[in-house]
Amino acid sequence: AVLYDQPPGPLLMRDLGAQRDPMNEEDLLRQVISPIGAALRELAARGVFHGAVRPTNIYMGLAGSTAVLGECVSAPPSYGQGALFEPIERAMCQAAGRGAGTSADDLYAFGVTLVVLALGYNPLAGLSDEDIIEAKLEKGSYPAIVGKARLPNALMELVRGLLTDDRKERWSLNDLQMWLSGRRLSPKQVQLARRAVRPLAFAGGEYHRPQTLAAAMARHVGEAVGIIENGELDKWLRRSAMDEPCADRVKQAVETASTGGRASGFDDRLVARVCIAMDPAAPIRYRGVSLLPMGIGD
């Protein structure tokens, strides 16, 4: 059993599909950004990954005072987080296969939380996790989540920094602190993978990027084996996607998977290796299991 003090006030949101009054810049800064930022710094200093930063797990203090983070120890890391609040590579994992994350993952979830609170609604409500992941892969997290919605000008810089898909370029706790201190930074715009000149028709859909195609191939192993072995995938990567390094990685993956012949499970092993070659940052996807290396149990 896990016992906690009763939270001081109500949840910021009880349902991500519902709406609430949008929070203005001043209230967000005073009631949410400053206190939750301080809490995340304290957790990081203790080596603790929260993994449950979202509006439905943040409580408002008494009489509209500062917000309070909800608990994070009664379930595996990120177990209750939907794809909306997870960086792309973690969103593609099954809930129990993400493993413990880092402060960079908590900050990403915090960025999404600020978008929802500033707008007063979830901009991707009604979309499945699969659709959310595909939108992030195709557009990048910030454009996919914010879209055409209008955020307060003062928040745009902060949210862009927190939702940067490249972990090395995503704003850190130090960057957040500098922003709170009044120093304005310029988030680096991450370049998406080049769109193919012509899409590849696969399993009833059309794909313009190796990353989105790899996600579809992991779901349709039989059809994936077909386009790998008939050379269609290699031709598309080299001629349409113009991604020679990716094509070379795929070729090597096919050769490695073929070592030892077509033993039992060959198709699953082949597709898993090819998907890793096409999107190295994505989780390992094998026979319906999708997890990051740190999500593998001891």
C-alpha positions in Angstrom: 0.0 0.0 0.0 1.1 3.6 -0.7 -0.2 6.3 1.5 -0.2 10.0 0.7 -1.4 13.2 2.2 -4.7 14.2 0.6 -4.0 16.7 -2.2 -4.8 20.3 -1.2 -7.1 21.1 -4.0 -8.8 19.7 -7.2 -7.1 18.3 -10.3 -6.3 20.8 -13.0 -8.3 18.5 -15.3 -10.2 15.3 -14.6 -10.6 14.3 -18.2 -8.3 15.1 -21.2 -11.3 14.9 -23.5 -13.0 17.7 -21.6 -12.5 21.5 -21.6 -11.6 23.9 -18.9 -11.0 27.6 -18.7 -7.8 28.5 -20.5 -5.1 29.8 -18.1 -3.5 33.1 -18.9 0.2 33.8 -19.0 0.4 35.3 -15.5 -1.4 32.4 -13.8 0.5 29.8 -15.7 3.8 31.3 -14.8 3.0 31.8 -11.1 0.8 28.8 -10.4 2.2 26.1 -12.7 5.5 26.8 -14.4 7.5 28.1 -11.4 6.3 25.5 -8.8 6.3 22.5 -11.2 9.7 23.5 -12.6 11.0 23.6 -9.0 9.6 20.2 -8.3 11.2 18.7 -11.4 14.5 20.2 -10.5 14.3 18.7 -7.0 13.3 15.3 -8.4 16.2 15.4 -10.9 18.7 16.3 -8.2 17.6 13.1 -6.4 17.8 11.0 -9.5 14.0 10.5 -9.7 12.1 10.3 -12.9 8.5 11.3 -12.4 6.9 9.9 -15.6 3.4 11.1 -14.9 3.4 14.9 -15.6 0.1 15.7 -17.1 -2.9 17.9 -16.3 -4.9 15.0 -14.9 -2.1 14.4 -12.3 -1.5 17.9 -11.1 -3.5 19.4 -8.3 -4.3 23.0 -7.6 -3.3 24.4 -4.2 -5.8 25.9 -1.8 -7.4 29.2 -2.8 -5.7 29.2 -6.2 -2.2 28.9 -4.9 0.6 27.0 -6.6 0.1 23.7 -8.3 1.2 20.4 -6.9 2.5 17.3 -8.8 0.6 14.1 -8.3 2.2 10.8 -7.3 4.5 8.7 -9.5 5.3 5.5 -7.7 2.2 3.3 -7.8 2.8 2.2 -11.4 5.8 1.5 -13.7 7.4 4.6 -15.2 5.1 6.4 -17.7 2.6 3.5 -17.4 -0.3 6.0 -17.3 1.0 8.4 -20.0 -0.7 8.4 -23.3 1.2 9.0 -26.5 0.4 12.7 -26.4 2.7 13.3 -23.4 5.6 11.0 -24.4 8.5 11.8 -26.8 8.1 10.0 -30.1 10.5 7.1 -29.3 8.8 6.4 -25.9 5.3 6.9 -27.4 5.9 4.0 -29.8 6.5 1.6 -26.9 3.9 -0.4 -25.1 3.2 1.2 -21.7 5.2 -1.2 -19.6 8.2 -1.3 -22.1 9.3 2.3 -21.9 11.6 1.9 -18.9 12.7 4.7 -16.6 13.1 8.0 -18.4 15.0 11.2 -17.7 14.3 14.8 -16.8 14.2 15.4 -20.6 11.1 13.2 -20.9 9.5 14.9 -17.9 10.1 18.3 -19.5 8.6 17.1 -22.8 5.4 16.1 -20.9 5.5 19.4 -19.1 5.6 21.2 -22.4 2.5 19.3 -23.6 0.8 20.0 -20.3 1.4 23.8 -20.7 -0.2 23.6 -24.2 -3.3 21.9 -22.9 -3.7 24.4 -19.9 -3.1 27.4 -22.1 -5.7 26.4 -24.6 -8.1 24.9 -22.1 -8.4 21.7 -24.1 -6.5 18.8 -25.6 -5.8 19.8 -29.2 -5.5 16.1 -30.3 -8.5 14.9 -28.4 -10.3 12.1 -30.2 -7.1 10.8 -32.0 -5.8 7.3 -31.2 -2.3 6.9 -29.9 -1.3 5.5 -33.3 -2.7 8.6 -35.1 -0.9 10.9 -32.6 2.4 9.1 -33.2 2.1 9.2 -36.9 1.3 13.0 -36.8 4.4 13.6 -34.6 6.6 11.6 -37.0 5.3 13.4 -40.1 5.2 16.9 -38.7 7.4 17.0 -35.6 5.9 17.3 -32.1 5.4 21.0 -31.9 3.5 21.4 -35.2 1.6 18.2 -34.6 0.4 19.2 -31.1 0.0 22.9 -31.4 -1.1 23.0 -35.0 -3.0 26.2 -35.8 -4.0 26.9 -32.2 -2.9 30.3 -30.8 -0.6 30.1 -27.8 0.2 33.2 -25.7 3.2 34.8 -27.3 5.2 34.6 -24.1 4.8 30.8 -24.0 5.6 29.9 -27.6 9.4 30.0 -27.0 9.2 27.9 -23.9 6.9 25.3 -25.5 9.0 25.0 -28.6 12.1 24.4 -26.5 10.4 21.7 -24.4 8.8 19.9 -27.3 12.0 19.7 -29.4 12.2 16.1 -30.6 16.0 15.9 -30.6 16.8 15.1 -27.0 20.2 16.8 -27.3 18.5 20.1 -28.4 15.4 19.9 -26.1 15.5 22.5 -23.3 17.0 21.3 -20.1 16.1 22.2 -16.5 18.8 24.9 -16.7 17.3 26.3 -19.8 13.9 26.4 -18.1 15.4 28.2 -15.1 17.1 30.8 -17.4 13.8 31.4 -19.1 12.1 31.9 -15.7 14.9 34.4 -14.9 14.0 36.4 -17.9 16.6 35.3 -20.3 15.2 34.6 -23.7 16.5 31.7 -25.7 16.0 30.6 -29.3 14.9 27.0 -29.6 16.7 25.2 -32.4 14.3 24.0 -35.2 14.9 20.3 -35.7 15.0 19.2 -39.3 12.7 16.3 -40.1 13.8 13.5 -42.3 13.4 14.3 -45.9 10.1 13.4 -47.5 10.3 11.0 -50.4 9.7 12.3 -53.9 7.1 9.6 -54.3 5.4 7.8 -51.5 5.6 4.0 -51.1 2.2 2.3 -51.1 2.1 -0.2 -48.3 -0.7 -2.1 -46.4 -3.4 0.3 -47.7 -1.5 3.5 -46.9 1.1 5.8 -48.5 4.3 6.6 -46.7 6.7 9.5 -47.3 9.3 8.9 -44.6 11.3 5.8 -43.5 10.2 6.3 -39.9 6.5 6.2 -40.5 7.0 3.3 -43.0 9.0 1.3 -40.4 6.1 1.8 -37.9 3.6 0.4 -40.4 6.0 -2.5 -41.4 6.2 -3.6 -37.7 2.4 -3.9 -37.7 2.2 -5.8 -41.0 5.1 -8.3 -41.0 3.9 -10.5 -43.9 3.6 -7.6 -46.3 6.8 -6.1 -45.0 8.8 -9.2 -45.9 7.4 -9.0 -49.4 8.7 -5.4 -50.1 12.0 -6.3 -48.4 12.7 -9.5 -50.4 11.4 -8.2 -53.8 13.7 -5.2 -53.6 10.9 -2.6 -53.6 12.0 -1.2 -50.2 15.6 -0.8 -51.3 14.6 0.9 -54.5 12.3 3.3 -52.7 14.9 4.3 -50.1 17.6 5.0 -52.7 15.5 6.5 -55.5 12.5 8.2 -53.9 13.6 8.8 -50.3 17.2 9.5 -51.5 18.5 8.1 -48.2 21.6 6.0 -49.1 22.8 5.6 -45.5 19.4 4.2 -44.5 19.3 1.9 -47.5 22.8 0.6 -46.6 21.8 0.0 -43.0 18.7 -2.0 -44.3 20.9 -4.0 -46.6 23.2 -4.9 -43.8 20.2 -5.8 -41.5 18.9 -8.1 -44.2 22.2 -9.9 -44.5 22.6 -10.3 -40.7 19.0 -11.6 -40.3 19.6 -14.1 -43.1 22.7 -15.6 -41.4 21.7 -19.2 -40.5 19.0 -19.5 -43.1 15.2 -19.2 -42.8 14.7 -20.8 -39.4 11.6 -20.5 -37.3 10.7 -16.9 -36.7 12.8 -15.6 -39.6 10.1 -13.2 -40.9 9.7 -11.6 -37.5 13.4 -11.4 -37.0 14.0 -9.9 -40.5 11.3 -7.2 -40.1 12.5 -6.3 -36.6 16.1 -5.8 -37.7 15.0 -3.8 -40.8 12.8 -1.5 -38.7 15.7 -0.8 -36.4 17.8 0.1 -39.4 15.2 2.4 -40.8 14.5 4.2 -37.5 17.4 3.6 -34.9 15.8 5.8 -32.3 12.5 3.9 -32.3 11.9 1.0 -29.9 12.6 -2.6 -30.7 9.5 -4.1 -32.3 9.3 -7.8 -32.4 6.2 -10.1 -32.6 3.9 -7.5 -31.2 6.2 -6.4 -28.4 7.5 -2.8 -28.6 10.1 -1.6 -26.0 13.2 0.4 -25.5 16.3 -1.4 -24.2 15.9 0.2 -20.8 12.4 -1.3 -20.6 13.7 -4.8 -20.7 13.4 -6.4 -17.2 16.4 -7.7 -15.4 
